[in-house]
Amino acid sequence: MPIDRAIEYLRRYFHLTVVAPHYSLSIWASVDGARLTHGHKRQYHFALQSLTLWREIVDNMFRLWHTAEEDLLSGTVTYSL
């Protein structure tokens, strides 16, 4: 899955505390349009958490779709505007 691959790349090519020159995940306010400032460690955690969240969403999307379809097609539940 592409999201798992992105997580793997993040873990393989970036370290939480050791930052190789020119490979920092840091962002600085007013540089390239950034509005926030985050150090490498914080941005690493943010990227990992975001990717993990998206992996969970994608993994459960079919269940969400199926449950919504069952609800909409139910003979006992009615909807009105």
PDB file with SEQRES, HELIX, SHEET and CRYST1 records, atoms N, CA, C and O in Angstrom:
SEQRES   1 A   81  MET PRO ILE ASP ARG ALA ILE GLU TYR LEU ARG ARG TYR          
SEQRES   2 A   81  PHE HIS LEU THR VAL VAL ALA PRO HIS TYR SER LEU SER          
SEQRES   3 A   81  ILE TRP ALA SER VAL ASP GLY ALA ARG LEU THR HIS GLY          
SEQRES   4 A   81  HIS LYS ARG GLN TYR HIS PHE ALA LEU GLN SER LEU THR          
SEQRES   5 A   81  LEU TRP ARG GLU ILE VAL ASP ASN MET PHE ARG LEU TRP          
SEQRES   6 A   81  HIS THR ALA GLU GLU ASP LEU LEU SER GLY THR VAL THR          
SEQRES   7 A   81  TYR SER LEU                                                  
HELIX    1 AA1 PRO A    2  TYR A   13  1                                  12    
HELIX    2 AA2 HIS A   40  LEU A   72  1                                  33    
CRYST1    1.000    1.000    1.000  90.00  90.00  90.00 P 1           1          
ATOM      1  N   MET A   1       0.852  -1.170   0.000  1.00  0.00           N  
ATOM      2  CA  MET A   1       0.000   0.000   0.000  1.00  0.00           C  
ATOM      3  C   MET A   1       0.904   1.242   0.000  1.00  0.00           C  
ATOM      4  O   MET A   1       1.903   1.267   0.720  1.00  0.00           O  
ATOM      5  N   PRO A   2       0.580   2.250  -0.778  1.00  0.00           N  
ATOM      6  CA  PRO A   2       1.425   3.447  -0.868  1.00  0.00           C  
ATOM      7  C   PRO A   2       1.657   4.147   0.476  1.00  0.00           C  
ATOM      8  O   PRO A   2       2.741   4.678   0.717  1.00  0.00           O  
ATOM      9  N   ILE A   3       0.654   4.149   1.345  1.00  0.00           N  
ATOM     10  CA  ILE A   3       0.819   4.824   2.634  1.00  0.00           C  
ATOM     11  C   ILE A   3       1.824   4.069   3.499  1.00  0.00           C  
ATOM     12  O   ILE A   3       2.653   4.686   4.168  1.00  0.00           O  
ATOM     13  N   ASP A   4       1.753   2.746   3.491  1.00  0.00           N  
ATOM     14  CA  ASP A   4       2.738   1.954   4.228  1.00  0.00           C  
ATOM     15  C   ASP A   4       4.144   2.198   3.692  1.00  0.00           C  
ATOM     16  O   ASP A   4       5.106   2.261   4.457  1.00  0.00           O  
ATOM     17  N   ARG A   5       4.254   2.335   2.374  1.00  0.00           N  
ATOM     18  CA  ARG A   5       5.551   2.608   1.763  1.00  0.00           C  
ATOM     19  C   ARG A   5       6.076   3.981   2.194  1.00  0.00           C  
ATOM     20  O   ARG A   5       7.269   4.137   2.456  1.00  0.00           O  
ATOM     21  N   ALA A   6       5.186   4.974   2.267  1.00  0.00           N  
ATOM     22  CA  ALA A   6       5.600   6.307   2.711  1.00  0.00           C  
ATOM     23  C   ALA A   6       6.072   6.284   4.157  1.00  0.00           C  
ATOM     24  O   ALA A   6       7.056   6.940   4.499  1.00  0.00           O  
ATOM     25  N   ILE A   7       5.375   5.530   5.015  1.00  0.00           N  
ATOM     26  CA  ILE A   7       5.799   5.390   6.412  1.00  0.00           C  
ATOM     27  C   ILE A   7       7.167   4.719   6.477  1.00  0.00           C  
ATOM     28  O   ILE A   7       8.041   5.129   7.242  1.00  0.00           O  
ATOM     29  N   GLU A   8       7.336   3.674   5.658  1.00  0.00           N  
ATOM     30  CA  GLU A   8       8.623   2.981   5.614  1.00  0.00           C  
ATOM     31  C   GLU A   8       9.737   3.926   5.173  1.00  0.00           C  
ATOM     32  O   GLU A   8      10.819   3.919   5.760  1.00  0.00           O  
ATOM     33  N   TYR A   9       9.488   4.735   4.149  1.00  0.00           N  
ATOM     34  CA  TYR A   9      10.486   5.699   3.684  1.00  0.00           C  
ATOM     35  C   TYR A   9      10.818   6.718   4.769  1.00  0.00           C  
ATOM     36  O   TYR A   9      11.984   7.053   4.979  1.00  0.00           O  
ATOM     37  N   LEU A  10       9.794   7.207   5.454  1.00  0.00           N  
ATOM     38  CA  LEU A  10      10.024   8.174   6.526  1.00  0.00           C  
ATOM     39  C   LEU A  10      10.944   7.579   7.579  1.00  0.00           C  
ATOM     40  O   LEU A  10      11.903   8.220   8.009  1.00  0.00           O  
ATOM     41  N   ARG A  11      10.650   6.356   7.992  1.00  0.00           N  
ATOM     42  CA  ARG A  11      11.458   5.706   9.028  1.00  0.00           C  
ATOM     43  C   ARG A  11      12.848   5.339   8.525  1.00  0.00           C  
ATOM     44  O   ARG A  11      13.811   5.372   9.291  1.00  0.00           O  
ATOM     45  N   ARG A  12      12.964   4.987   7.243  1.00  0.00           N  
ATOM     46  CA  ARG A  12      14.261   4.569   6.717  1.00  0.00           C  
ATOM     47  C   ARG A  12      15.192   5.748   6.450  1.00  0.00           C  
ATOM     48  O   ARG A  12      16.383   5.681   6.754  1.00  0.00           O  
ATOM     49  N   TYR A  13      14.655   6.823   5.885  1.00  0.00           N  
ATOM     50  CA  TYR A  13      15.506   7.923   5.428  1.00  0.00           C  
ATOM     51  C   TYR A  13      15.602   9.098   6.390  1.00  0.00           C  
ATOM     52  O   TYR A  13      16.441   9.981   6.206  1.00  0.00           O  
ATOM     53  N   PHE A  14      14.758   9.121   7.409  1.00  0.00           N  
ATOM     54  CA  PHE A  14      14.815  10.207   8.385  1.00  0.00           C  
ATOM     55  C   PHE A  14      14.873   9.606   9.779  1.00  0.00           C  
ATOM     56  O   PHE A  14      14.168   8.643  10.080  1.00  0.00           O  
ATOM     57  N   HIS A  15      15.713  10.177  10.624  1.00  0.00           N  
ATOM     58  CA  HIS A  15      15.826   9.723  11.999  1.00  0.00           C  
ATOM     59  C   HIS A  15      15.168  10.770  12.884  1.00  0.00           C  
ATOM     60  O   HIS A  15      15.165  11.959  12.565  1.00  0.00           O  
ATOM     61  N   LEU A  16      14.616  10.316  13.990  1.00  0.00           N  
ATOM     62  CA  LEU A  16      13.896  11.233  14.880  1.00  0.00           C  
ATOM     63  C   LEU A  16      14.811  12.309  15.458  1.00  0.00           C  
ATOM     64  O   LEU A  16      14.438  13.481  15.498  1.00  0.00           O  
ATOM     65  N   THR A  17      15.995  11.926  15.901  1.00  0.00           N  
ATOM     66  CA  THR A  17      16.866  12.886  16.592  1.00  0.00           C  
ATOM     67  C   THR A  17      18.136  13.237  15.826  1.00  0.00           C  
ATOM     68  O   THR A  17      18.716  14.298  16.057  1.00  0.00           O  
ATOM     69  N   VAL A  18      18.576  12.379  14.930  1.00  0.00           N  
ATOM     70  CA  VAL A  18      19.792  12.654  14.158  1.00  0.00           C  
ATOM     71  C   VAL A  18      19.370  13.216  12.807  1.00  0.00           C  
ATOM     72  O   VAL A  18      18.689  12.548  12.030  1.00  0.00           O  
ATOM     73  N   VAL A  19      19.782  14.452  12.537  1.00  0.00           N  
ATOM     74  CA  VAL A  19      19.378  15.122  11.309  1.00  0.00           C  
ATOM     75  C   VAL A  19      20.592  15.248  10.394  1.00  0.00           C  
ATOM     76  O   VAL A  19      21.558  15.936  10.721  1.00  0.00           O  
ATOM     77  N   ALA A  20      20.534  14.582   9.253  1.00  0.00           N  
ATOM     78  CA  ALA A  20      21.611  14.688   8.269  1.00  0.00           C  
ATOM     79  C   ALA A  20      21.530  16.058   7.597  1.00  0.00           C  
ATOM     80  O   ALA A  20      20.437  16.593   7.412  1.00  0.00           O  
ATOM     81  N   PRO A  21      22.667  16.623   7.234  1.00  0.00           N  
ATOM     82  CA  PRO A  21      22.656  17.923   6.551  1.00  0.00           C  
ATOM     83  C   PRO A  21      21.780  17.879   5.296  1.00  0.00           C  
ATOM     84  O   PRO A  21      21.836  16.915   4.533  1.00  0.00           O  
ATOM     85  N   HIS A  22      20.995  18.891   5.091  1.00  0.00           N  
ATOM     86  CA  HIS A  22      20.096  19.049   3.945  1.00  0.00           C  
ATOM     87  C   HIS A  22      18.914  18.071   3.962  1.00  0.00           C  
ATOM     88  O   HIS A  22      18.189  17.983   2.971  1.00  0.00           O  
ATOM     89  N   TYR A  23      18.702  17.337   5.057  1.00  0.00           N  
ATOM     90  CA  TYR A  23      17.587  16.392   5.136  1.00  0.00           C  
ATOM     91  C   TYR A  23      16.732  16.631   6.378  1.00  0.00           C  
ATOM     92  O   TYR A  23      16.135  15.701   6.920  1.00  0.00           O  
ATOM     93  N   SER A  24      16.681  17.859   6.813  1.00  0.00           N  
ATOM     94  CA  SER A  24      15.856  18.199   7.967  1.00  0.00           C  
ATOM     95  C   SER A  24      14.405  18.346   7.533  1.00  0.00           C  
ATOM     96  O   SER A  24      14.118  18.859   6.451  1.00  0.00           O  
ATOM     97  N   LEU A  25      13.502  17.894   8.380  1.00  0.00           N  
ATOM     98  CA  LEU A  25      12.076  18.069   8.127  1.00  0.00           C  
ATOM     99  C   LEU A  25      11.552  19.375   8.722  1.00  0.00           C  
ATOM    100  O   LEU A  25      10.357  19.657   8.639  1.00  0.00           O  
ATOM    101  N   SER A  26      12.421  20.158   9.310  1.00  0.00           N  
ATOM    102  CA  SER A  26      12.022  21.420   9.948  1.00  0.00           C  
ATOM    103  C   SER A  26      11.350  22.349   8.952  1.00  0.00           C  
ATOM    104  O   SER A  26      11.686  22.362   7.768  1.00  0.00           O  
ATOM    105  N   ILE A  27      10.407  23.116   9.442  1.00  0.00           N  
ATOM    106  CA  ILE A  27       9.808  24.182   8.645  1.00  0.00           C  
ATOM    107  C   ILE A  27       9.903  25.466   9.455  1.00  0.00           C  
ATOM    108  O   ILE A  27       9.824  25.447  10.683  1.00  0.00           O  
ATOM    109  N   TRP A  28      10.069  26.567   8.763  1.00  0.00           N  
ATOM    110  CA  TRP A  28      10.247  27.858   9.436  1.00  0.00           C  
ATOM    111  C   TRP A  28       9.251  28.854   8.881  1.00  0.00           C  
ATOM    112  O   TRP A  28       9.072  28.956   7.667  1.00  0.00           O  
ATOM    113  N   ALA A  29       8.613  29.577   9.756  1.00  0.00           N  
ATOM    114  CA  ALA A  29       7.626  30.583   9.352  1.00  0.00           C  
ATOM    115  C   ALA A  29       8.248  31.554   8.375  1.00  0.00           C  
ATOM    116  O   ALA A  29       9.399  31.966   8.521  1.00  0.00           O  
ATOM    117  N   SER A  30       7.467  31.909   7.382  1.00  0.00           N  
ATOM    118  CA  SER A  30       7.799  32.857   6.319  1.00  0.00           C  
ATOM    119  C   SER A  30       8.842  32.334   5.333  1.00  0.00           C  
ATOM    120  O   SER A  30       9.317  33.105   4.498  1.00  0.00           O  
ATOM    121  N   VAL A  31       9.211  31.077   5.395  1.00  0.00           N  
ATOM    122  CA  VAL A  31      10.115  30.493   4.406  1.00  0.00           C  
ATOM    123  C   VAL A  31       9.280  29.623   3.476  1.00  0.00           C  
ATOM    124  O   VAL A  31       8.623  28.681   3.921  1.00  0.00           O  
ATOM    125  N   ASP A  32       9.306  29.938   2.194  1.00  0.00           N  
ATOM    126  CA  ASP A  32       8.528  29.204   1.186  1.00  0.00           C  
ATOM    127  C   ASP A  32       7.037  29.180   1.510  1.00  0.00           C  
ATOM    128  O   ASP A  32       6.358  28.201   1.199  1.00  0.00           O  
ATOM    129  N   GLY A  33       6.523  30.223   2.118  1.00  0.00           N  
ATOM    130  CA  GLY A  33       5.096  30.335   2.399  1.00  0.00           C  
ATOM    131  C   GLY A  33       4.630  29.671   3.684  1.00  0.00           C  
ATOM    132  O   GLY A  33       3.434  29.673   3.975  1.00  0.00           O  
ATOM    133  N   ALA A  34       5.549  29.103   4.458  1.00  0.00           N  
ATOM    134  CA  ALA A  34       5.158  28.434   5.707  1.00  0.00           C  
ATOM    135  C   ALA A  34       4.628  29.458   6.703  1.00  0.00           C  
ATOM    136  O   ALA A  34       5.135  30.577   6.785  1.00  0.00           O  
ATOM    137  N   ARG A  35       3.615  29.072   7.450  1.00  0.00           N  
ATOM    138  CA  ARG A  35       3.030  29.942   8.467  1.00  0.00           C  
ATOM    139  C   ARG A  35       3.459  29.550   9.872  1.00  0.00           C  
ATOM    140  O   ARG A  35       3.316  30.335  10.809  1.00  0.00           O  
ATOM    141  N   LEU A  36       3.983  28.340  10.022  1.00  0.00           N  
ATOM    142  CA  LEU A  36       4.366  27.822  11.324  1.00  0.00           C  
ATOM    143  C   LEU A  36       5.854  27.525  11.371  1.00  0.00           C  
ATOM    144  O   LEU A  36       6.524  27.455  10.340  1.00  0.00           O  
ATOM    145  N   THR A  37       6.353  27.352  12.574  1.00  0.00           N  
ATOM    146  CA  THR A  37       7.726  26.911  12.771  1.00  0.00           C  
ATOM    147  C   THR A  37       7.681  25.616  13.584  1.00  0.00           C  
ATOM    148  O   THR A  37       7.121  25.570  14.679  1.00  0.00           O  
ATOM    149  N   HIS A  38       8.277  24.582  13.029  1.00  0.00           N  
ATOM    150  CA  HIS A  38       8.392  23.302  13.718  1.00  0.00           C  
ATOM    151  C   HIS A  38       9.790  22.759  13.500  1.00  0.00           C  
ATOM    152  O   HIS A  38      10.316  22.782  12.388  1.00  0.00           O  
ATOM    153  N   GLY A  39      10.377  22.274  14.570  1.00  0.00           N  
ATOM    154  CA  GLY A  39      11.667  21.627  14.457  1.00  0.00           C  
ATOM    155  C   GLY A  39      11.533  20.267  13.802  1.00  0.00           C  
ATOM    156  O   GLY A  39      10.425  19.778  13.579  1.00  0.00           O  
ATOM    157  N   HIS A  40      12.664  19.665  13.496  1.00  0.00           N  
ATOM    158  CA  HIS A  40      12.692  18.370  12.820  1.00  0.00           C  
ATOM    159  C   HIS A  40      11.915  17.313  13.600  1.00  0.00           C  
ATOM    160  O   HIS A  40      11.108  16.584  13.022  1.00  0.00           O  
ATOM    161  N   LYS A  41      12.151  17.226  14.891  1.00  0.00           N  
ATOM    162  CA  LYS A  41      11.526  16.190  15.709  1.00  0.00           C  
ATOM    163  C   LYS A  41      10.002  16.311  15.697  1.00  0.00           C  
ATOM    164  O   LYS A  41       9.301  15.312  15.532  1.00  0.00           O  
ATOM    165  N   ARG A  42       9.494  17.518  15.872  1.00  0.00           N  
ATOM    166  CA  ARG A  42       8.046  17.728  15.885  1.00  0.00           C  
ATOM    167  C   ARG A  42       7.443  17.425  14.512  1.00  0.00           C  
ATOM    168  O   ARG A  42       6.384  16.804  14.421  1.00  0.00           O  
ATOM    169  N   GLN A  43       8.110  17.859  13.455  1.00  0.00           N  
ATOM    170  CA  GLN A  43       7.585  17.622  12.111  1.00  0.00           C  
ATOM    171  C   GLN A  43       7.643  16.136  11.752  1.00  0.00           C  
ATOM    172  O   GLN A  43       6.766  15.642  11.043  1.00  0.00           O  
ATOM    173  N   TYR A  44       8.658  15.421  12.229  1.00  0.00           N  
ATOM    174  CA  TYR A  44       8.748  13.971  12.022  1.00  0.00           C  
ATOM    175  C   TYR A  44       7.535  13.292  12.663  1.00  0.00           C  
ATOM    176  O   TYR A  44       6.873  12.467  12.034  1.00  0.00           O  
ATOM    177  N   HIS A  45       7.249  13.648  13.920  1.00  0.00           N  
ATOM    178  CA  HIS A  45       6.088  13.076  14.603  1.00  0.00           C  
ATOM    179  C   HIS A  45       4.789  13.416  13.872  1.00  0.00           C  
ATOM    180  O   HIS A  45       3.916  12.562  13.720  1.00  0.00           O  
ATOM    181  N   PHE A  46       4.664  14.664  13.420  1.00  0.00           N  
ATOM    182  CA  PHE A  46       3.459  15.081  12.710  1.00  0.00           C  
ATOM    183  C   PHE A  46       3.281  14.274  11.432  1.00  0.00           C  
ATOM    184  O   PHE A  46       2.182  13.798  11.147  1.00  0.00           O  
ATOM    185  N   ALA A  47       4.355  14.115  10.658  1.00  0.00           N  
ATOM    186  CA  ALA A  47       4.277  13.348   9.410  1.00  0.00           C  
ATOM    187  C   ALA A  47       3.907  11.898   9.687  1.00  0.00           C  
ATOM    188  O   ALA A  47       3.059  11.334   8.996  1.00  0.00           O  
ATOM    189  N   LEU A  48       4.532  11.289  10.688  1.00  0.00           N  
ATOM    190  CA  LEU A  48       4.248   9.895  11.020  1.00  0.00           C  
ATOM    191  C   LEU A  48       2.801   9.723  11.499  1.00  0.00           C  
ATOM    192  O   LEU A  48       2.126   8.774  11.100  1.00  0.00           O  
ATOM    193  N   GLN A  49       2.329  10.631  12.345  1.00  0.00           N  
ATOM    194  CA  GLN A  49       0.949  10.551  12.826  1.00  0.00           C  
ATOM    195  C   GLN A  49      -0.051  10.758  11.684  1.00  0.00           C  
ATOM    196  O   GLN A  49      -1.065  10.064  11.616  1.00  0.00           O  
ATOM    197  N   SER A  50       0.226  11.700  10.798  1.00  0.00           N  
ATOM    198  CA  SER A  50      -0.673  11.960   9.669  1.00  0.00           C  
ATOM    199  C   SER A  50      -0.755  10.753   8.744  1.00  0.00           C  
ATOM    200  O   SER A  50      -1.844  10.360   8.327  1.00  0.00           O  
ATOM    201  N   LEU A  51       0.388  10.167   8.424  1.00  0.00           N  
ATOM    202  CA  LEU A  51       0.400   8.991   7.556  1.00  0.00           C  
ATOM    203  C   LEU A  51      -0.304   7.808   8.212  1.00  0.00           C  
ATOM    204  O   LEU A  51      -1.027   7.063   7.549  1.00  0.00           O  
ATOM    205  N   THR A  52      -0.091   7.637   9.517  1.00  0.00           N  
ATOM    206  CA  THR A  52      -0.736   6.543  10.236  1.00  0.00           C  
ATOM    207  C   THR A  52      -2.251   6.735  10.266  1.00  0.00           C  
ATOM    208  O   THR A  52      -3.001   5.775  10.093  1.00  0.00           O  
ATOM    209  N   LEU A  53      -2.702   7.970  10.484  1.00  0.00           N  
ATOM    210  CA  LEU A  53      -4.136   8.255  10.463  1.00  0.00           C  
ATOM    211  C   LEU A  53      -4.728   7.935   9.097  1.00  0.00           C  
ATOM    212  O   LEU A  53      -5.771   7.286   9.016  1.00  0.00           O  
ATOM    213  N   TRP A  54      -4.081   8.378   8.023  1.00  0.00           N  
ATOM    214  CA  TRP A  54      -4.597   8.112   6.681  1.00  0.00           C  
ATOM    215  C   TRP A  54      -4.619   6.635   6.377  1.00  0.00           C  
ATOM    216  O   TRP A  54      -5.528   6.161   5.695  1.00  0.00           O  
ATOM    217  N   ARG A  55      -3.625   5.880   6.873  1.00  0.00           N  
ATOM    218  CA  ARG A  55      -3.626   4.435   6.663  1.00  0.00           C  
ATOM    219  C   ARG A  55      -4.861   3.810   7.318  1.00  0.00           C  
ATOM    220  O   ARG A  55      -5.505   2.943   6.727  1.00  0.00           O  
ATOM    221  N   GLU A  56      -5.191   4.248   8.538  1.00  0.00           N  
ATOM    222  CA  GLU A  56      -6.367   3.722   9.230  1.00  0.00           C  
ATOM    223  C   GLU A  56      -7.660   4.100   8.510  1.00  0.00           C  
ATOM    224  O   GLU A  56      -8.578   3.286   8.414  1.00  0.00           O  
ATOM    225  N   ILE A  57      -7.733   5.322   8.008  1.00  0.00           N  
ATOM    226  CA  ILE A  57      -8.920   5.765   7.272  1.00  0.00           C  
ATOM    227  C   ILE A  57      -9.104   4.932   6.015  1.00  0.00           C  
ATOM    228  O   ILE A  57     -10.204   4.452   5.742  1.00  0.00           O  
ATOM    229  N   VAL A  58      -8.039   4.759   5.252  1.00  0.00           N  
ATOM    230  CA  VAL A  58      -8.112   3.984   4.012  1.00  0.00           C  
ATOM    231  C   VAL A  58      -8.467   2.532   4.311  1.00  0.00           C  
ATOM    232  O   VAL A  58      -9.274   1.932   3.601  1.00  0.00           O  
ATOM    233  N   ASP A  59      -7.868   1.964   5.355  1.00  0.00           N  
ATOM    234  CA  ASP A  59      -8.147   0.572   5.717  1.00  0.00           C  
ATOM    235  C   ASP A  59      -9.605   0.360   6.120  1.00  0.00           C  
ATOM    236  O   ASP A  59     -10.130  -0.742   5.960  1.00  0.00           O  
ATOM    237  N   ASN A  60     -10.261   1.386   6.635  1.00  0.00           N  
ATOM    238  CA  ASN A  60     -11.641   1.251   7.098  1.00  0.00           C  
ATOM    239  C   ASN A  60     -12.671   1.884   6.160  1.00  0.00           C  
ATOM    240  O   ASN A  60     -13.860   1.911   6.477  1.00  0.00           O  
ATOM    241  N   MET A  61     -12.227   2.390   5.016  1.00  0.00           N  
ATOM    242  CA  MET A  61     -13.143   3.072   4.101  1.00  0.00           C  
ATOM    243  C   MET A  61     -14.221   2.135   3.569  1.00  0.00           C  
ATOM    244  O   MET A  61     -15.375   2.546   3.449  1.00  0.00           O  
ATOM    245  N   PHE A  62     -13.880   0.889   3.249  1.00  0.00           N  
ATOM    246  CA  PHE A  62     -14.893  -0.029   2.735  1.00  0.00           C  
ATOM    247  C   PHE A  62     -15.968  -0.278   3.784  1.00  0.00           C  
ATOM    248  O   PHE A  62     -17.155  -0.315   3.462  1.00  0.00           O  
ATOM    249  N   ARG A  63     -15.560  -0.448   5.031  1.00  0.00           N  
ATOM    250  CA  ARG A  63     -16.540  -0.678   6.102  1.00  0.00           C  
ATOM    251  C   ARG A  63     -17.467   0.527   6.255  1.00  0.00           C  
ATOM    252  O   ARG A  63     -18.674   0.366   6.439  1.00  0.00           O  
ATOM    253  N   LEU A  64     -16.902   1.732   6.178  1.00  0.00           N  
ATOM    254  CA  LEU A  64     -17.721   2.945   6.252  1.00  0.00           C  
ATOM    255  C   LEU A  64     -18.715   2.993   5.098  1.00  0.00           C  
ATOM    256  O   LEU A  64     -19.899   3.257   5.309  1.00  0.00           O  
ATOM    257  N   TRP A  65     -18.242   2.742   3.883  1.00  0.00           N  
ATOM    258  CA  TRP A  65     -19.113   2.756   2.707  1.00  0.00           C  
ATOM    259  C   TRP A  65     -20.212   1.710   2.848  1.00  0.00           C  
ATOM    260  O   TRP A  65     -21.381   1.999   2.592  1.00  0.00           O  
ATOM    261  N   HIS A  66     -19.848   0.514   3.247  1.00  0.00           N  
ATOM    262  CA  HIS A  66     -20.819  -0.580   3.384  1.00  0.00           C  
ATOM    263  C   HIS A  66     -21.877  -0.243   4.443  1.00  0.00           C  
ATOM    264  O   HIS A  66     -23.068  -0.463   4.221  1.00  0.00           O  
ATOM    265  N   THR A  67     -21.451   0.282   5.575  1.00  0.00           N  
ATOM    266  CA  THR A  67     -22.383   0.639   6.641  1.00  0.00           C  
ATOM    267  C   THR A  67     -23.327   1.760   6.198  1.00  0.00           C  
ATOM    268  O   THR A  67     -24.519   1.727   6.501  1.00  0.00           O  
ATOM    269  N   ALA A  68     -22.791   2.746   5.482  1.00  0.00           N  
ATOM    270  CA  ALA A  68     -23.630   3.844   4.985  1.00  0.00           C  
ATOM    271  C   ALA A  68     -24.657   3.321   3.986  1.00  0.00           C  
ATOM    272  O   ALA A  68     -25.816   3.736   4.023  1.00  0.00           O  
ATOM    273  N   GLU A  69     -24.251   2.416   3.093  1.00  0.00           N  
ATOM    274  CA  GLU A  69     -25.180   1.833   2.127  1.00  0.00           C  
ATOM    275  C   GLU A  69     -26.280   1.037   2.837  1.00  0.00           C  
ATOM    276  O   GLU A  69     -27.454   1.156   2.486  1.00  0.00           O  
ATOM    277  N   GLU A  70     -25.911   0.232   3.825  1.00  0.00           N  
ATOM    278  CA  GLU A  70     -26.914  -0.528   4.577  1.00  0.00           C  
ATOM    279  C   GLU A  70     -27.924   0.400   5.230  1.00  0.00           C  
ATOM    280  O   GLU A  70     -29.126   0.136   5.228  1.00  0.00           O  
ATOM    281  N   ASP A  71     -27.418   1.486   5.787  1.00  0.00           N  
ATOM    282  CA  ASP A  71     -28.289   2.450   6.459  1.00  0.00           C  
ATOM    283  C   ASP A  71     -29.241   3.112   5.465  1.00  0.00           C  
ATOM    284  O   ASP A  71     -30.438   3.230   5.727  1.00  0.00           O  
ATOM    285  N   LEU A  72     -28.701   3.545   4.320  1.00  0.00           N  
ATOM    286  CA  LEU A  72     -29.532   4.226   3.324  1.00  0.00           C  
ATOM    287  C   LEU A  72     -30.554   3.297   2.681  1.00  0.00           C  
ATOM    288  O   LEU A  72     -31.639   3.734   2.297  1.00  0.00           O  
ATOM    289  N   LEU A  73     -30.211   2.019   2.564  1.00  0.00           N  
ATOM    290  CA  LEU A  73     -31.116   1.066   1.923  1.00  0.00           C  
ATOM    291  C   LEU A  73     -32.031   0.329   2.903  1.00  0.00           C  
ATOM    292  O   LEU A  73     -32.802  -0.547   2.510  1.00  0.00           O  
ATOM    293  N   SER A  74     -31.936   0.691   4.171  1.00  0.00           N  
ATOM    294  CA  SER A  74     -32.718   0.022   5.198  1.00  0.00           C  
ATOM    295  C   SER A  74     -34.205   0.279   4.998  1.00  0.00           C  
ATOM    296  O   SER A  74     -34.616   1.388   4.657  1.00  0.00           O  
ATOM    297  N   GLY A  75     -35.005  -0.761   5.215  1.00  0.00           N  
ATOM    298  CA  GLY A  75     -36.453  -0.600   5.098  1.00  0.00           C  
ATOM    299  C   GLY A  75     -37.074  -0.041   6.372  1.00  0.00           C  
ATOM    300  O   GLY A  75     -38.234   0.371   6.365  1.00  0.00           O  
ATOM    301  N   THR A  76     -36.315  -0.023   7.465  1.00  0.00           N  
ATOM    302  CA  THR A  76     -36.879   0.442   8.735  1.00  0.00           C  
ATOM    303  C   THR A  76     -36.485   1.864   9.072  1.00  0.00           C  
ATOM    304  O   THR A  76     -37.142   2.507   9.891  1.00  0.00           O  
ATOM    305  N   VAL A  77     -35.428   2.369   8.459  1.00  0.00           N  
ATOM    306  CA  VAL A  77     -34.973   3.731   8.739  1.00  0.00           C  
ATOM    307  C   VAL A  77     -35.385   4.611   7.572  1.00  0.00           C  
ATOM    308  O   VAL A  77     -35.085   4.294   6.420  1.00  0.00           O  
ATOM    309  N   THR A  78     -36.066   5.708   7.855  1.00  0.00           N  
ATOM    310  CA  THR A  78     -36.464   6.627   6.790  1.00  0.00           C  
ATOM    311  C   THR A  78     -35.760   7.972   6.960  1.00  0.00           C  
ATOM    312  O   THR A  78     -35.416   8.385   8.068  1.00  0.00           O  
ATOM    313  N   TYR A  79     -35.562   8.627   5.846  1.00  0.00           N  
ATOM    314  CA  TYR A  79     -34.919   9.936   5.851  1.00  0.00           C  
ATOM    315  C   TYR A  79     -35.853  10.947   5.226  1.00  0.00           C  
ATOM    316  O   TYR A  79     -36.596  10.634   4.295  1.00  0.00           O  
ATOM    317  N   SER A  80     -35.810  12.160   5.742  1.00  0.00           N  
ATOM    318  CA  SER A  80     -36.592  13.228   5.143  1.00  0.00           C  
ATOM    319  C   SER A  80     -35.830  14.539   5.331  1.00  0.00           C  
ATOM    320  O   SER A  80     -35.044  14.706   6.263  1.00  0.00           O  
ATOM    321  N   LEU A  81     -36.090  15.442   4.424  1.00  0.00           N  
ATOM    322  CA  LEU A  81     -35.453  16.772   4.502  1.00  0.00           C  
ATOM    323  C   LEU A  81     -36.353  17.729   5.241  1.00  0.00           C  
ATOM    324  O   LEU A  81     -36.003  18.896   5.415  1.00  0.00           O  
TER     325      LEU A  81                                                      
END                                                                             
